[in-house]
Amino acid sequence: MRKHIPFTALLLLCLCMYACTEKKQSTNTFIQIENGQFIRKGKPYYYVGTNFWYGAILGSEGEGGNRERLHQELDFLKSIGVDNLRVLVGSDGSRGITAKVEPTLQTEPGVYNDTILSGLDYLLVEMAKRDMVAILYLNNSWEWSGGYSQYLEWAGYGKAPVPAVDGWPAYMEFVRQFPQSNSAKALFASYVNDMVTRTNRYTGVKYTDDPTIMSWQIGNEPRAFSDENKEPFAHWMAEVAAQIKSLDKNHLVSSGSEGKHGCEQDMDLFERIHADSHIDYLNIHIWPYNWGWSPKDSLQESLPRAIDNTRKYMEEHLAVAARYQKPVVLEEFGFPRDGFQFSKESTTHVRDAYYKYIFDYIADEANRGGLLAGCNFWGWGGFAHPSPDHVFWQKGDDYTGDPAQEEQGLNSVFSTDTTVEIIRNTNQKLIYP
């Protein structure tokens, strides 16, 4: 005998099924990881993206803001297949400090420049319109956005040295205190809470519910800075990753690490940090000029060595990734312009050859479902016009891919560079394999 289901019960059943389907579809809009691959919209996701650290400043309506340029940059990047941007949430501390990004976001602990927050909201809205995703990093080992040194200063450790003024030894000695400073780390933890739980003013969508964000990143090149700090550093990284996961169940979490080079040359430390269940994928950075592989007076001659060392560095870290079946992203790499010139009119033949090696490696990984899932080259200069009157950034200058402490144009990829075609061609292979 067939039983009849009451209409109200049937309606409730249908509504529940619809809600479950909607929830599943909503969850699937976020980038996830399956079998060591990023999955976006149900498909493996491999990419050539860029560093666009100044995106939130450009998106603001205050000093430094230029929404017309932001639209132009995003449209151009999308046209060459770049849909992945690594962005600084904001810089910390007082303004007017040599080699620091301005305007700053966090002017005092927990006190925020609302125009920069508005700029970050706006950036995410514009990226969503273009189906782009962001990696948002929250801290920095280096002085150009405050980070370690600023939190220590706020915590009462004295005036933070500025490398350009006081020298690198003084700076390194100062920031090595951060991994063991509970007070400085507590200030940062409060900042993490504020940023991760933010609601976008333009959409009313919580950041935790916004699929435009691919990953929260603990910091830019977080380091222990000494052998004695390895244990507290690893513990702190795990703490922050767990904190972010407790606040946000939807997004990936990454470290921002340089790899072995940022772990006191200790691969065991790198592995320990990235084996943590709250760290979803591995990061590495590679800098041939900075690391002495390609001296500025022999960029062409040293290219084979730079490529060989790059291959070895990637493979060393891919071996760790294979043990945990987590993807790897080469999130920073750069190469100077020919002749170590800074002008955007100078050529980039050697850089193009170096970039092509990395891009071809990623394309090969995509074809075989490998673990090197993508890269973010450093950095996008786009339509910027660096000042001809001085080498380093000064207030009022266009933002390029090079932060204030570096020569403007040193590693920037401008829209007029021949490098752009290599990026476009590679992304076409990745999007249409």
TORZA-535924 format. One record per residue (C-alpha): residue in three letters; x, y, z. Coordinates in Angstrom, 1 decimal. Each point is the difference from the previous one (the first is absolute). Layout:
REM residues N
+-----+--------+--------+--------+
|   r |      u |      v |      w |
+-----+--------+--------+--------+
| ALA |      X |      Y |      Z |
...
+-----+--------+--------+--------+
END
This chain:
REM residues 433
+-----+--------+--------+--------+
|   r |      u |      v |      w |
+-----+--------+--------+--------+
| MET |    0.0 |    0.0 |    0.0 |
| ARG |    1.5 |    3.4 |   -1.1 |
| LYS |    0.1 |    2.7 |    2.7 |
| HIS |   -0.7 |    3.6 |   -0.9 |
| ILE |    2.5 |    2.6 |    1.2 |
| PRO |   -1.7 |    3.1 |    1.4 |
| PHE |    0.5 |    3.1 |   -2.2 |
| THR |    1.7 |    1.9 |    2.8 |
| ALA |    2.5 |   -2.8 |    0.7 |
| LEU |    0.7 |   -0.2 |   -3.7 |
| LEU |    0.6 |    3.8 |   -0.2 |
| LEU |    2.3 |   -0.2 |    3.0 |
| LEU |    2.0 |   -2.8 |   -1.6 |
| CYS |    0.4 |    1.9 |   -3.3 |
| LEU |    1.1 |    3.1 |    1.9 |
| CYS |    2.6 |   -2.0 |    1.9 |
| MET |    1.3 |   -1.6 |   -3.2 |
| TYR |    0.2 |    3.4 |   -1.6 |
| ALA |    1.9 |    1.5 |    3.0 |
| CYS |    2.5 |   -2.9 |    0.0 |
| THR |    0.6 |    0.5 |   -3.8 |
| GLU |    0.4 |    3.7 |    0.5 |
| LYS |    2.5 |   -0.5 |    2.8 |
| LYS |    2.0 |   -2.5 |   -2.1 |
| GLN |    0.1 |    2.4 |   -2.9 |
| SER |    1.0 |    2.9 |    2.3 |
| THR |    2.8 |   -2.1 |    1.5 |
| ASN |    1.2 |   -1.0 |   -3.5 |
| THR |    0.5 |    3.6 |   -0.9 |
| PHE |    3.0 |    0.1 |    2.3 |
| ILE |    3.3 |   -1.3 |   -1.2 |
| GLN |    0.7 |   -3.4 |    1.6 |
| ILE |    2.7 |   -2.6 |    0.0 |
| GLU |   -0.5 |   -3.6 |   -1.2 |
| ASN |    2.7 |   -2.5 |   -0.5 |
| GLY |    2.7 |    2.6 |    0.1 |
| GLN |   -1.7 |    2.3 |   -2.6 |
| PHE |   -1.8 |    3.3 |    0.4 |
| ILE |   -3.6 |   -0.4 |   -1.2 |
| ARG |   -1.9 |    3.0 |   -1.2 |
| LYS |   -3.6 |   -0.4 |   -1.3 |
| GLY |    0.4 |   -3.7 |   -0.1 |
| LYS |    3.2 |    0.0 |   -2.1 |
| PRO |    3.8 |   -0.1 |    0.7 |
| TYR |    1.3 |    3.5 |    0.3 |
| TYR |    3.6 |    0.9 |   -1.2 |
| TYR |    0.9 |    3.6 |   -0.5 |
| VAL |    2.6 |    2.7 |   -0.7 |
| GLY |   -1.0 |    2.9 |    2.2 |
| THR |    1.8 |    3.0 |    1.4 |
| ASN |    0.8 |    2.0 |    3.1 |
| PHE |   -2.2 |    3.1 |    0.2 |
| TRP |    0.9 |    1.1 |    3.5 |
| TYR |   -1.3 |    3.6 |   -0.4 |
| GLY |   -3.5 |   -1.1 |   -1.2 |
| ALA |   -1.8 |    1.2 |    3.2 |
| ILE |    1.7 |    3.4 |   -0.1 |
| LEU |   -0.9 |    0.4 |   -3.7 |
| GLY |   -3.6 |   -0.9 |    0.7 |
| SER |   -0.4 |    2.7 |    2.7 |
| GLU |   -1.5 |    3.4 |   -0.5 |
| GLY |    2.6 |    1.6 |    2.2 |
| GLU |    3.7 |    0.8 |   -0.5 |
| GLY |    1.6 |   -2.4 |   -2.4 |
| GLY |   -3.3 |   -1.2 |   -1.3 |
| ASN |   -0.7 |   -0.2 |   -3.8 |
| ARG |   -3.1 |   -2.0 |   -0.8 |
| GLU |    0.3 |    0.8 |   -3.7 |
| ARG |    3.5 |   -1.5 |   -0.1 |
| LEU |   -1.2 |   -2.9 |    2.1 |
| HIS |   -2.7 |   -0.9 |   -2.6 |
| GLN |    2.6 |    0.4 |   -2.8 |
| GLU |    2.5 |   -2.3 |    1.8 |
| LEU |   -2.6 |   -2.7 |    0.8 |
| ASP |   -1.5 |    0.1 |   -3.6 |
| PHE |    3.5 |   -0.4 |   -1.5 |
| LEU |    1.0 |   -2.8 |    2.4 |
| LYS |   -3.2 |   -1.9 |   -0.8 |
| SER |    0.7 |    0.4 |   -3.7 |
| ILE |    3.3 |   -1.8 |    0.4 |
| GLY |   -1.5 |   -2.8 |    2.1 |
| VAL |    1.1 |    1.2 |    3.4 |
| ASP |   -2.8 |   -0.7 |    2.5 |
| ASN |    2.1 |   -0.5 |    3.2 |
| LEU |    1.3 |    3.0 |    1.9 |
| ARG |    2.1 |   -0.1 |    3.2 |
| VAL |   -0.9 |    3.2 |    1.9 |
| LEU |    1.2 |    1.6 |    3.2 |
| VAL |   -2.9 |    0.6 |    2.4 |
| GLY |    1.7 |    3.2 |    1.2 |
| SER |    3.1 |    1.5 |    1.6 |
| ASP |    0.6 |    0.8 |    3.6 |
| GLY |    1.2 |    3.0 |    2.0 |
| SER |    0.9 |    3.6 |   -0.3 |
| ARG |    0.4 |    1.7 |   -3.3 |
| GLY |    3.1 |    1.8 |   -1.2 |
| ILE |    2.3 |   -3.0 |    0.7 |
| THR |    2.7 |   -0.5 |   -2.6 |
| ALA |   -0.9 |   -2.9 |   -2.4 |
| LYS |   -3.4 |   -0.7 |    1.5 |
| VAL |   -3.1 |   -0.3 |   -2.1 |
| GLU |   -2.5 |    2.8 |    0.4 |
| PRO |   -2.7 |    0.7 |    0.9 |
| THR |    0.0 |   -2.5 |    2.8 |
| LEU |   -3.1 |   -2.0 |    1.1 |
| GLN |    0.6 |   -0.6 |    3.7 |
| THR |    1.2 |    3.2 |    1.4 |
| GLU |   -0.1 |   -1.2 |    3.7 |
| PRO |   -0.8 |   -3.4 |    1.4 |
| GLY |   -3.7 |   -0.6 |   -1.0 |
| VAL |   -0.3 |    3.5 |   -1.6 |
| TYR |   -0.6 |   -0.2 |   -3.7 |
| ASN |    0.1 |    2.4 |   -2.9 |
| ASP |   -3.6 |   -0.5 |   -1.3 |
| THR |    0.9 |    1.2 |   -3.5 |
| ILE |    2.4 |   -2.9 |   -0.5 |
| LEU |   -2.6 |   -2.5 |    1.3 |
| SER |   -2.5 |    1.5 |   -2.4 |
| GLY |    2.6 |   -0.5 |   -2.7 |
| LEU |    0.4 |   -3.6 |    0.9 |
| ASP |   -3.7 |   -0.5 |   -0.1 |
| TYR |   -0.2 |    1.7 |   -3.4 |
| LEU |    2.9 |   -2.0 |   -1.4 |
| LEU |   -1.8 |   -3.3 |    0.9 |
| VAL |   -3.2 |    1.2 |   -1.6 |
| GLU |    1.8 |    0.9 |   -3.3 |
| MET |    1.9 |   -3.3 |    0.0 |
| ALA |   -3.2 |   -1.9 |    0.5 |
| LYS |   -1.5 |    1.7 |   -3.1 |
| ARG |    2.9 |   -1.3 |   -2.0 |
| ASP |    0.0 |   -3.5 |    1.6 |
| MET |    3.4 |    0.5 |    1.7 |
| VAL |    1.2 |   -1.3 |    3.3 |
| ALA |    2.2 |    1.5 |    2.7 |
| ILE |    2.6 |   -1.3 |    2.4 |
| LEU |    0.0 |    2.5 |    2.9 |
| TYR |    3.1 |    0.1 |    2.2 |
| LEU |   -0.2 |    1.4 |    3.5 |
| ASN |    3.5 |    0.6 |    1.3 |
| ASN |    3.5 |    0.6 |   -1.2 |
| SER |    3.5 |   -0.8 |    1.2 |
| TRP |    1.3 |    3.1 |   -1.8 |
| GLU |   -0.1 |    3.7 |    0.7 |
| TRP |   -1.8 |    1.1 |   -3.1 |
| SER |   -3.4 |   -0.6 |    1.4 |
| GLY |    0.7 |    0.1 |    3.8 |
| GLY |   -0.7 |   -3.6 |    1.1 |
| TYR |    2.3 |   -1.6 |    2.5 |
| SER |    2.0 |    3.2 |    0.8 |
| GLN |   -3.2 |    2.1 |    0.5 |
| TYR |   -1.6 |   -2.5 |    2.3 |
| LEU |    3.1 |   -0.1 |    2.1 |
| GLU |    0.2 |    3.7 |    0.2 |
| TRP |   -3.7 |    0.2 |    1.1 |
| ALA |    0.7 |   -2.7 |    2.6 |
| GLY |    2.7 |    2.2 |    1.6 |
| TYR |    3.2 |   -1.4 |   -1.4 |
| GLY |    1.3 |    3.5 |   -1.0 |
| LYS |    0.2 |    1.8 |   -3.3 |
| ALA |    0.2 |   -2.4 |   -3.0 |
| PRO |    3.2 |    0.4 |   -2.0 |
| VAL |   -0.4 |    0.9 |   -3.7 |
| PRO |    2.3 |   -2.1 |   -2.2 |
| ALA |    0.6 |    2.9 |   -2.5 |
| VAL |    1.0 |    2.3 |    3.0 |
| ASP |    1.3 |   -2.3 |    2.7 |
| GLY |    1.3 |   -3.0 |   -2.1 |
| TRP |   -1.2 |   -3.5 |   -0.4 |
| PRO |    1.9 |   -1.5 |    3.0 |
| ALA |   -1.8 |    2.3 |    2.4 |
| TYR |   -3.4 |   -0.8 |   -1.6 |
| MET |    0.5 |   -3.8 |    0.0 |
| GLU |    1.1 |    0.1 |    3.6 |
| PHE |   -3.1 |    1.9 |    0.9 |
| VAL |   -2.6 |   -2.1 |   -1.9 |
| ARG |    1.4 |   -3.3 |    1.3 |
| GLN |   -1.8 |    0.8 |    3.2 |
| PHE |   -3.5 |   -0.4 |   -1.5 |
| PRO |   -0.4 |   -3.8 |    0.0 |
| GLN |    0.5 |    0.0 |    3.8 |
| SER |   -1.9 |    3.2 |    0.9 |
| ASN |   -3.4 |   -0.9 |    1.3 |
| SER |   -1.1 |    3.6 |    0.1 |
| ALA |    0.9 |    0.7 |   -3.6 |
| LYS |   -1.6 |   -3.2 |   -1.2 |
| ALA |   -3.2 |    0.9 |    2.0 |
| LEU |   -0.3 |    3.3 |   -1.8 |
| PHE |    0.3 |   -1.8 |   -3.3 |
| ALA |   -2.6 |   -2.6 |    1.0 |
| SER |   -2.4 |    2.8 |    0.8 |
| TYR |    0.6 |    1.4 |   -3.5 |
| VAL |   -0.7 |   -3.4 |   -1.6 |
| ASN |   -3.3 |   -0.2 |    1.8 |
| ASP |   -1.0 |    3.4 |   -1.3 |
| MET |    1.0 |   -0.6 |   -3.6 |
| VAL |   -1.3 |   -3.6 |   -0.4 |
| THR |   -3.4 |    0.8 |    1.5 |
| ARG |   -0.5 |    3.2 |   -2.0 |
| THR |   -3.2 |    0.6 |   -2.1 |
| ASN |    0.3 |    1.7 |   -3.4 |
| ARG |   -1.7 |    3.4 |    0.1 |
| TYR |   -1.0 |   -0.1 |   -3.6 |
| THR |   -1.5 |   -3.5 |   -0.1 |
| GLY |   -0.9 |   -0.7 |    3.6 |
| VAL |    1.8 |   -3.4 |   -0.4 |
| LYS |    2.2 |   -1.2 |    2.7 |
| TYR |    3.6 |   -0.6 |   -1.1 |
| THR |   -0.4 |   -3.5 |    1.4 |
| ASP |   -2.8 |   -0.6 |   -2.5 |
| ASP |    1.7 |    1.7 |   -3.0 |
| PRO |    1.3 |   -2.5 |   -2.7 |
| THR |    2.1 |    2.8 |   -1.5 |
| ILE |    2.5 |   -0.7 |    2.8 |
| MET |    2.0 |   -3.2 |   -0.9 |
| SER |    2.2 |    0.0 |    3.1 |
| TRP |    0.9 |    1.8 |    3.2 |
| GLN |    3.8 |    0.2 |    0.3 |
| ILE |    1.7 |    0.4 |    3.3 |
| GLY |    2.6 |    2.3 |   -1.3 |
| ASN |    2.5 |    1.0 |   -2.6 |
| GLU |    3.1 |   -2.0 |    0.4 |
| PRO |   -0.4 |   -0.8 |    3.8 |
| ARG |    3.3 |   -1.0 |    1.5 |
| ALA |    1.4 |   -1.3 |    3.3 |
| PHE |    3.1 |    2.2 |   -0.5 |
| SER |    2.2 |   -2.3 |    2.2 |
| ASP |    0.5 |   -3.7 |    0.9 |
| GLU |   -1.2 |    0.7 |    3.5 |
| ASN |   -3.3 |    1.2 |   -1.4 |
| LYS |   -0.9 |   -3.0 |   -2.0 |
| GLU |   -2.1 |   -1.7 |    2.6 |
| PRO |   -2.0 |    3.2 |    1.0 |
| PHE |   -0.3 |    1.0 |   -3.7 |
| ALA |   -1.5 |   -3.4 |   -1.0 |
| HIS |   -2.4 |    0.2 |    3.0 |
| TRP |   -1.1 |    3.5 |   -0.9 |
| MET |   -0.6 |   -0.9 |   -3.7 |
| ALA |   -2.2 |   -2.9 |    1.2 |
| GLU |   -1.8 |    2.3 |    2.4 |
| VAL |   -0.9 |    2.5 |   -2.6 |
| ALA |   -1.1 |   -2.6 |   -2.5 |
| ALA |   -2.3 |   -1.5 |    2.6 |
| GLN |   -1.3 |    3.4 |    0.9 |
| ILE |   -0.9 |    0.8 |   -3.6 |
| LYS |   -1.7 |   -3.4 |   -0.5 |
| SER |   -2.0 |    0.5 |    3.2 |
| LEU |   -1.4 |    3.3 |   -1.5 |
| ASP |   -0.4 |   -1.1 |   -3.6 |
| LYS |   -1.0 |   -3.5 |   -1.0 |
| ASN |   -0.3 |    0.8 |   -3.7 |
| HIS |    3.5 |    1.2 |   -1.1 |
| LEU |    3.4 |   -1.5 |   -0.4 |
| VAL |    2.9 |    1.1 |    2.3 |
| SER |    3.6 |    0.3 |   -1.2 |
| SER |    3.2 |    1.0 |    1.6 |
| GLY |    1.6 |    2.5 |   -2.4 |
| SER |    3.4 |   -1.7 |    0.6 |
| GLU |    3.0 |    0.3 |   -2.3 |
| GLY |    0.7 |   -3.6 |    0.6 |
| LYS |    3.3 |   -1.3 |    1.3 |
| HIS |    1.6 |    3.4 |   -0.5 |
| GLY |   -2.5 |    1.5 |    2.4 |
| CYS |    0.4 |   -2.8 |    2.6 |
| GLU |    3.6 |    0.5 |    0.9 |
| GLN |    0.9 |   -2.5 |   -2.8 |
| ASP |   -1.8 |   -2.7 |    2.0 |
| MET |   -2.2 |   -2.2 |   -2.1 |
| ASP |   -1.2 |   -1.8 |    3.1 |
| LEU |   -1.4 |    3.3 |    1.3 |
| PHE |   -1.7 |    0.7 |   -3.3 |
| GLU |   -1.5 |   -3.5 |   -0.1 |
| ARG |   -1.2 |    0.3 |    3.6 |
| ILE |   -1.8 |    3.3 |   -0.7 |
| HIS |   -1.7 |   -1.3 |   -3.2 |
| ALA |   -0.9 |   -3.4 |    1.4 |
| ASP |   -2.4 |    1.8 |    2.4 |
| SER |   -3.6 |   -0.9 |   -0.9 |
| HIS |   -1.0 |    3.7 |    0.1 |
| ILE |    2.5 |    0.9 |   -2.7 |
| ASP |   -1.7 |   -1.1 |   -3.3 |
| TYR |    2.8 |    0.4 |   -2.5 |
| LEU |    3.7 |    0.8 |   -0.2 |
| ASN |    1.6 |    3.3 |   -1.1 |
| ILE |    3.5 |    0.7 |   -1.3 |
| HIS |    1.7 |    3.2 |   -1.3 |
| ILE |    3.1 |    0.1 |   -2.3 |
| TRP |    2.2 |    3.1 |   -0.5 |
| PRO |    3.0 |   -0.7 |   -2.3 |
| TYR |    1.5 |    3.5 |    0.3 |
| ASN |   -0.6 |    0.4 |    3.7 |
| TRP |    1.4 |   -3.5 |    0.8 |
| GLY |    3.2 |    0.5 |   -2.0 |
| TRP |   -0.8 |   -2.3 |   -2.9 |
| SER |   -0.1 |    2.8 |   -2.5 |
| PRO |    2.3 |    2.9 |    0.7 |
| LYS |   -1.2 |    3.3 |   -1.6 |
| ASP |    3.1 |    0.3 |   -2.2 |
| SER |   -0.5 |   -3.5 |   -1.6 |
| LEU |   -3.8 |   -0.6 |   -0.2 |
| GLN |    0.2 |   -1.7 |   -3.4 |
| GLU |    3.1 |   -2.0 |    0.8 |
| SER |   -1.3 |   -1.3 |    3.3 |
| LEU |   -3.5 |   -0.9 |   -1.4 |
| PRO |    0.8 |   -3.8 |   -0.4 |
| ARG |    1.1 |   -0.1 |    3.7 |
| ALA |   -3.1 |    1.9 |    1.1 |
| ILE |   -2.2 |   -2.5 |   -1.9 |
| ASP |    1.8 |   -3.0 |    1.4 |
| ASN |   -0.2 |    1.3 |    3.6 |
| THR |   -3.6 |    0.8 |   -0.5 |
| ARG |   -0.8 |   -3.5 |   -1.2 |
| LYS |    1.8 |   -1.5 |    3.0 |
| TYR |   -1.7 |    2.3 |    2.5 |
| MET |   -3.5 |   -0.8 |   -1.4 |
| GLU |    0.7 |   -3.8 |   -0.1 |
| GLU |    1.3 |    0.0 |    3.6 |
| HIS |   -3.3 |    1.6 |    1.2 |
| LEU |   -2.2 |   -2.1 |   -2.3 |
| ALA |    1.4 |   -3.1 |    1.7 |
| VAL |   -1.4 |    1.3 |    3.3 |
| ALA |   -3.3 |    0.8 |   -1.7 |
| ALA |   -0.2 |   -3.6 |   -1.3 |
| ARG |    0.2 |   -1.4 |    3.5 |
| TYR |   -3.2 |    1.9 |    1.0 |
| GLN |   -1.7 |    0.3 |   -3.3 |
| LYS |   -0.3 |    3.7 |    0.2 |
| PRO |    0.4 |    2.4 |   -3.0 |
| VAL |    3.0 |    2.4 |   -0.3 |
| VAL |   -0.2 |    3.6 |   -1.1 |
| LEU |    3.1 |    2.0 |   -1.0 |
| GLU |   -1.4 |    3.2 |    1.3 |
| GLU |    2.9 |    2.4 |   -0.6 |
| PHE |    2.7 |    0.0 |   -2.5 |
| GLY |    1.6 |    2.8 |   -2.0 |
| PHE |    2.8 |    0.8 |   -2.3 |
| PRO |    1.6 |    3.4 |   -0.8 |
| ARG |   -0.3 |    1.7 |   -3.3 |
| ASP |    2.8 |   -0.3 |   -2.5 |
| GLY |    3.2 |    1.8 |    1.0 |
| PHE |   -1.5 |    0.5 |    3.5 |
| GLN |   -2.0 |    3.0 |   -1.3 |
| PHE |   -3.1 |    1.4 |    1.6 |
| SER |   -1.7 |    1.9 |   -2.8 |
| LYS |   -3.1 |   -1.6 |   -1.4 |
| GLU |    1.4 |    0.7 |   -3.4 |
| SER |    2.9 |   -2.4 |    0.6 |
| THR |   -0.2 |   -3.5 |   -1.3 |
| THR |   -0.7 |   -3.3 |    1.9 |
| HIS |    1.5 |   -2.7 |   -2.2 |
| VAL |    1.8 |   -1.9 |    2.8 |
| ARG |   -3.0 |    0.3 |    2.3 |
| ASP |   -2.3 |   -1.3 |   -2.7 |
| ALA |    2.2 |   -3.1 |   -0.4 |
| TYR |    0.0 |   -0.6 |    3.8 |
| TYR |   -3.8 |    0.5 |    0.3 |
| LYS |   -0.6 |   -2.3 |   -3.0 |
| TYR |    1.9 |   -2.8 |    1.8 |
| ILE |   -2.3 |    0.3 |    3.0 |
| PHE |   -3.2 |    0.4 |   -2.0 |
| ASP |    0.9 |   -3.1 |   -2.1 |
| TYR |    0.6 |   -1.9 |    3.1 |
| ILE |   -3.4 |    0.9 |    1.4 |
| ALA |   -1.7 |   -0.9 |   -3.4 |
| ASP |    1.7 |   -3.4 |    0.1 |
| GLU |   -1.2 |   -0.5 |    3.6 |
| ALA |   -3.6 |    0.9 |   -1.1 |
| ASN |    0.1 |   -2.5 |   -2.9 |
| ARG |    1.0 |   -2.8 |    2.3 |
| GLY |   -2.0 |    1.1 |    3.1 |
| GLY |    3.1 |    0.8 |    2.0 |
| LEU |    0.4 |    1.8 |    3.3 |
| LEU |    1.5 |    3.3 |   -1.2 |
| ALA |   -3.3 |    1.7 |   -0.5 |
| GLY |    0.8 |    3.6 |   -0.8 |
| CYS |    2.1 |    3.0 |    0.5 |
| ASN |   -0.3 |    3.7 |    0.7 |
| PHE |    2.9 |    2.0 |   -1.6 |
| TRP |    1.3 |    3.1 |    1.7 |
| GLY |   -1.5 |    2.3 |   -0.8 |
| TRP |   -2.5 |    1.8 |   -2.1 |
| GLY |    1.0 |    3.5 |   -1.0 |
| GLY |   -2.6 |    0.2 |   -2.7 |
| PHE |   -0.8 |    3.6 |   -1.2 |
| ALA |    2.2 |    1.7 |    2.7 |
| HIS |    2.4 |    2.7 |   -1.0 |
| PRO |    2.9 |    0.0 |    2.4 |
| SER |    1.4 |    3.5 |    0.7 |
| PRO |    3.1 |    0.8 |   -2.2 |
| ASP |    1.3 |    2.3 |    2.8 |
| HIS |    0.8 |   -2.6 |    2.6 |
| VAL |    0.7 |   -3.7 |    0.3 |
| PHE |   -2.0 |   -0.9 |    3.1 |
| TRP |   -3.7 |    0.6 |    0.6 |
| GLN |   -1.0 |    3.3 |    1.6 |
| LYS |   -3.4 |    1.2 |    1.1 |
| GLY |   -2.2 |    0.9 |   -3.0 |
| ASP |    1.8 |   -2.4 |   -2.4 |
| ASP |   -1.9 |   -2.7 |   -1.9 |
| TYR |    0.0 |   -3.4 |    1.7 |
| THR |    2.0 |   -2.6 |   -1.9 |
| GLY |    0.7 |   -3.7 |    0.8 |
| ASP |    3.0 |    1.1 |    2.0 |
| PRO |   -0.6 |    1.1 |    3.6 |
| ALA |    1.4 |    3.2 |    1.3 |
| GLN |    3.3 |   -1.5 |    1.2 |
| GLU |    0.9 |   -1.3 |   -3.6 |
| GLU |    1.0 |    1.8 |   -3.1 |
| GLN |   -3.2 |    0.8 |   -1.9 |
| GLY |    0.0 |   -2.2 |   -3.2 |
| LEU |    2.5 |   -2.5 |    1.3 |
| ASN |   -2.4 |   -3.0 |    0.0 |
| SER |   -3.2 |    1.6 |   -1.3 |
| VAL |   -1.8 |   -1.5 |   -3.0 |
| PHE |   -1.5 |    2.9 |   -1.9 |
| SER |   -2.9 |   -0.3 |   -2.5 |
| THR |    2.5 |    0.9 |   -2.8 |
| ASP |    2.5 |   -2.7 |    0.8 |
| THR |    0.6 |   -2.9 |   -2.3 |
| THR |   -0.5 |   -2.2 |    3.1 |
| VAL |   -3.7 |    0.6 |   -0.4 |
| GLU |   -0.3 |   -2.2 |   -3.1 |
| ILE |    1.7 |   -2.9 |    1.8 |
| ILE |   -2.5 |    0.3 |    2.9 |
| ARG |   -2.9 |    0.1 |   -2.5 |
| ASN |    1.2 |   -3.0 |   -1.9 |
| THR |    0.5 |   -2.1 |    3.1 |
| ASN |   -3.4 |    0.8 |    1.5 |
| GLN |   -1.6 |   -0.9 |   -3.3 |
| LYS |    1.6 |   -3.5 |    0.4 |
| LEU |   -1.2 |   -0.2 |    3.6 |
| ILE |   -3.5 |    1.1 |   -0.7 |
| TYR |   -0.4 |   -2.0 |   -3.2 |
| PRO |    2.3 |   -3.0 |    0.4 |
+-----+--------+--------+--------+
END
